[in-house]
Amino acid sequence: MTSACITITPFGAAGEVTGSSYLVKTPHGSLLVDFGIFQGTPAAREKNRVPEDLNPRNLKAVLLTHAHLDHCGRLPLLVRAGFKAPIYCTQASIEMSRLILEDAARVQESDTLAENKRRVRAGLPKIAPMYTEDDVVQTLALMRPVEYGSPLALAPELQATWHDAGHMLGSASIALKIGHDSKHTSVLFSGDIGPRRSPFLRDPVRFHDADIVFMESTYGNRDHRTMNETLDELSSVVLETVARRGRILVPAFAVGRTQELLYHFATLQREKRIPALPIFVDSPMAIEAMRIYAQNIDYFDKEAQDLIRSGQLQRELANVKACPTVEDSKALNALEGPHVIIAGSGMCTGGRILHHLRNHLWKEDTTVMFVGFQSRGTLGRRIVDRQPRISIHGIPVAVRASIRTLGGFSAHAGRSELLAWLSTLAPGSPRVQLVHGEDEARQSLASAIRDRYDLVVELPMQGVEIQAP
Ligand SMILES: [Zn+2]
């Protein structure tokens, strides 16, 4: 076998951060690594399809790095187009994919319903949702679990191994070995690389051998604020709120960020830096994600495992209350005294946070604490930009609350950590393909890699085939 027979074609996340997917063609069969949706722009809907030059029936398998929608969100389209082979990922990724894909289907179905009402009034033809819960059920039925570190033989000379990427529960980098032991090509997909020392998760595994590496570059041009600075800020927000007996509203993504925040609250309470004020998790999806976390403790780092197995974390978080029902959520309206409400969505584009903002954003004893990036065009961004008045469900609301943004939480490694991740691979001179980053970020990281490690770095384009070395 010669490596000239191996090609890799990106079907997304080339010069942007969504739509991750690669077609890998080998003499032993073709695979997809990830099949994520494009998000965030009006053009995304048009791009969310199965590429014409991809025949789903010819694929041997899909290898999934992790369950975020921008990595798994197009899988139901693939299944709808006739894909019937296995989708391999970790057990935690299967459970997270179930949660995230079912939610995505429900959101698409209800968005389509609303859009069609508008279209009927405007005399336009109706549209169909991208996919339905039924398509998701078919997709989940194809998922097969793999273990970190155990090579999976897809063919006698085609092997894939998942390694912890520390980015979300069950996330992985995937190493492909194509050929036999004495002569083979190693293709490495970093997946999304987590920061080191993030709560619950283990640090991302580093690699020593690859011929070509597809590496994420989301924060290729900058570092995050340090976790210590961020926790200092979190405790000062809590102390201010306690002093004025107000409330903190936290728009947070249900999966990952909410659990991470609770962990930080527990740490600060343990260190007696903040009192244990009531914390309400007002999100059915976040509550379900917490259940999945609790059932997958083996995936956690040692510190989190010890805290949970000894029952300490559960005792420390006795001040956290779940609000699964709408009635539970409404009961929070009348609540007096300092407390925290964590509710989705993370950018205030929907979900229960909107009700809390409508009820409390105009009060001076409210603090809205943002813990994630707010995209242009979202309600969250308008609040962060301190527009004097915003509109929620058509009702004008004055922005009198205190607005705080905590910059240090991220599920992605910053620039310095990305460079450190590559340091163990660099001596073997792999060809580096920078993906999953906007052009400014990946160009900046590319020059840093060339300067520091003297490697060949390329910025692949969507749909353009790359030959493995
Ligand atoms: Zn991700």
Residues whose N, C-alpha, C, O or C-beta is under 5 A from the ligand:
A	BS01	ZN	H68 D192
